């Protein structure tokens, strides 16, 4: 009864695995065929790719050339414009101005006046506004 040649699928687990593998065999063959087809397609595309990459390189080269020219042109034009302006002005004779001669005693007196003053001359306008604001605040306090 326990004959190893007995191929009853319910009794022998090995036959059920073989049957399952037999049903999956066509699917695995299809998977293998599609993998080979995809690999050959990508091999063909890899050979063509370097030829198409020349166009972007040329485009980048032209773009960098255009950028360089657009940056350099204003500098070249400005340099010519500046040299033309420098050469254009005529030589003008210096104007002769005479300053009145101030005696040493007058200068010494002015310095002495500046040193003895309580507020320097440039700050005198500030003292008048400060005294005015002080008078206004005292007037306001007195009226309250």
C-alpha positions in Angstrom: 0.0 0.0 0.0 2.8 2.4 0.7 4.3 2.0 -2.7 6.7 4.9 -3.6 5.5 4.7 -7.2 2.0 5.5 -6.2 1.1 9.0 -7.7 -2.0 9.9 -5.8 -1.9 13.7 -5.4 -3.7 13.7 -2.1 -1.2 11.3 -0.5 2.0 12.6 -2.0 3.0 16.3 -1.3 5.7 16.2 -3.9 3.3 15.8 -6.8 1.3 18.8 -5.7 4.5 20.9 -5.8 5.3 19.6 -9.2 1.9 20.4 -10.5 2.1 23.9 -9.0 5.5 24.4 -10.6 4.2 23.2 -14.0 1.4 25.8 -13.8 4.0 28.5 -13.0 6.4 27.5 -15.8 4.7 29.5 -18.6 4.6 32.6 -16.4 8.3 32.3 -15.5 9.1 31.8 -19.2 7.2 35.0 -20.0 9.1 36.8 -17.3 12.4 35.7 -18.7 11.5 36.7 -22.2 10.4 40.2 -21.1 13.6 40.6 -19.1 15.6 39.7 -22.1 13.6 42.1 -24.3 14.0 45.0 -21.8 17.7 44.4 -21.6 18.2 44.4 -25.3 16.1 47.6 -25.7 18.2 49.4 -23.1 21.4 48.2 -24.7 20.3 49.7 -28.0 19.3 53.0 -26.3 22.7 53.2 -24.4 24.5 53.0 -27.7 22.5 55.9 -29.2 22.6 58.1 -26.1 26.1 59.6 -26.5 25.3 60.9 -30.0 22.3 62.8 -28.7 24.3 64.3 -25.8 26.3 66.4 -28.2 23.4 68.8 -28.8 23.2 69.9 -25.1 27.0 70.4 -25.0 26.8 72.6 -28.0 23.9 74.5 -26.5 25.8 75.1 -23.3 28.9 76.2 -25.2 26.8 78.7 -27.2 25.0 80.0 -24.1 28.3 80.5 -22.2 29.7 82.3 -25.2 26.6 84.6 -25.4 26.9 85.3 -21.7 30.5 86.2 -21.9 29.9 88.5 -24.8 27.0 90.2 -23.0 29.1 90.8 -19.9 32.2 92.0 -21.8 30.5 94.4 -24.2 29.4 97.0 -21.7 32.9 97.2 -20.3 34.5 97.6 -23.7 32.0 100.3 -24.7 32.4 102.1 -21.4 36.2 102.2 -21.7 36.0 103.8 -25.1 33.4 106.3 -23.8 35.5 107.3 -20.8 38.7 107.8 -22.9 36.7 110.0 -25.3 35.4 112.1 -22.4 38.9 112.5 -20.8 40.4 113.8 -24.0 37.5 116.2 -24.7 37.9 118.9 -22.0 40.0 121.9 -22.9 42.7 123.2 -20.7 41.3 126.0 -18.5 43.6 128.6 -17.0 43.4 128.6 -13.2 41.4 131.5 -11.8 43.4 133.9 -9.7 41.7 134.8 -6.5 43.1 137.1 -4.0 42.3 136.8 -0.3 42.5 139.8 1.8 45.5 139.8 4.1 44.5 139.6 7.8 47.0 140.8 10.3 48.4 138.5 12.9 46.9 140.5 15.7 43.4 140.2 14.2 43.8 136.4 14.0 45.1 136.1 17.5 42.1 138.2 18.8 39.6 135.9 17.0 41.3 132.8 18.6 41.2 134.4 22.0 37.5 135.3 21.6 36.7 131.7 20.6 38.6 130.3 23.7 36.9 132.7 26.2 33.4 132.1 24.9 31.2 129.8 27.0 29.6 128.3 23.9 31.5 127.9 20.6 30.3 130.0 17.7 28.9 127.1 15.6 26.7 126.0 18.5 25.2 129.4 19.3 21.9 128.5 17.4 21.4 125.6 19.8 21.7 127.8 22.8 18.9 130.1 21.6 16.5 127.2 21.0 17.4 125.6 24.4 16.7 128.9 26.2 13.4 129.3 24.3 12.2 125.8 25.2 13.3 126.3 28.8 11.2 129.5 29.0 8.2 127.8 27.5 8.3 124.9 30.1 8.6 127.4 33.0 5.7 129.4 31.6 3.6 126.3 31.4 4.4 125.3 34.9 3.6 128.8 36.3 0.2 128.9 34.5 -0.9 125.6 36.1 
